[in-house]
């Protein structure tokens, strides 16, 4: 009976150690799986955020380029117009000067 009791106790200790090891290894592998999934999700979210920021940066660059072009074209048109006005005033001045000279001569 004593020998049988020791065998039962030894079997119980082996089962106890095995169950502990099994629970630890299951916990470890489950934790590693969770960490792996979290890592992949964070990687995906980071790539998505980077892509979104790159798109926003490109949109801002295009908007700024359009604004610069608009201002430049307005400035160029205005200066072309002002040079035209100055040319017209100069021509009018010369014509009036000529007419005044002709009027004085005759």
C-alpha positions in Angstrom: 0.0 0.0 0.0 2.9 2.3 0.8 4.5 1.7 -2.5 1.3 2.2 -4.3 0.7 5.5 -2.5 4.2 6.7 -3.5 3.5 5.7 -7.1 0.2 7.7 -7.1 2.0 10.7 -5.5 4.8 10.5 -8.1 2.2 10.3 -10.9 0.3 13.3 -9.5 3.6 15.3 -9.3 4.4 14.4 -12.9 0.8 15.4 -14.0 1.1 18.7 -12.0 4.4 19.6 -13.6 3.2 18.7 -17.1 0.0 20.7 -16.6 2.0 23.7 -15.3 4.4 23.4 -18.3 1.5 23.1 -20.7 -0.2 26.2 -19.3 3.0 28.2 -19.4 3.8 27.2 -22.9 0.2 27.9 -24.1 0.3 31.3 -22.4 3.7 32.1 -24.0 2.6 31.1 -27.5 -0.7 32.9 -27.1 1.1 36.0 -25.9 3.5 35.8 -28.9 0.6 35.4 -31.3 -1.1 38.5 -29.8 2.1 40.5 -29.9 2.6 39.5 -33.6 -0.9 40.5 -34.6 -0.6 43.8 -32.7 2.7 44.5 -34.4 1.2 43.8 -37.9 -1.8 46.0 -37.1 0.5 48.8 -35.9 2.6 48.5 -39.0 -0.5 48.6 -41.2 -1.8 51.7 -39.3 1.6 53.4 -39.6 1.7 52.8 -43.4 -1.8 54.1 -43.8 -1.0 57.2 -41.7 2.2 57.8 -43.8 0.3 57.4 -47.0 -2.4 59.8 -45.8 0.2 62.4 -44.7 2.0 62.1 -48.1 -1.2 62.7 -49.9 -2.0 65.7 -47.8 1.5 67.1 -48.3 1.2 66.6 -52.1 -2.2 68.4 -52.0 -0.7 71.2 -50.1 2.2 71.5 -52.5 -0.2 71.6 -55.5 -2.4 74.2 -53.8 0.7 76.3 -53.0 2.0 76.0 -56.6 -1.4 77.1 -57.9 -1.4 80.1 -55.6 2.1 81.1 -56.7 1.1 80.7 -60.3 -2.0 82.8 -59.8 -0.1 85.6 -58.1 2.6 85.5 -60.7 0.2 85.6 -63.6 -1.7 88.5 -62.0 1.5 90.4 -61.4 2.7 89.8 -64.9 -0.7 90.9 -66.4 -0.7 94.0 -64.3 2.8 95.0 -65.2 2.2 94.3 -68.9 -0.9 96.5 -68.6 1.0 99.3 -66.9 3.8 99.2 -69.5 1.1 99.4 -72.2 -0.5 102.4 -70.4 2.9 104.0 -70.2 3.5 103.4 -73.9 0.1 104.9 -74.7 0.7 107.9 -72.6 4.2 108.4 -74.2 2.7 108.1 -77.7 -0.1 110.5 -76.8 2.4 112.9 -75.4 4.5 112.8 -78.6 1.4 113.2 -80.8 0.2 116.2 -78.8 3.6 117.7 -78.8 3.8 117.3 -82.6 0.3 118.8 -82.9 1.3 121.7 -80.7 4.4 122.4 -82.8 2.4 122.2 -86.0 -0.2 124.6 -84.6 2.5 127.0 -83.6 4.1 126.9 -87.1 0.9 127.7 -89.0 
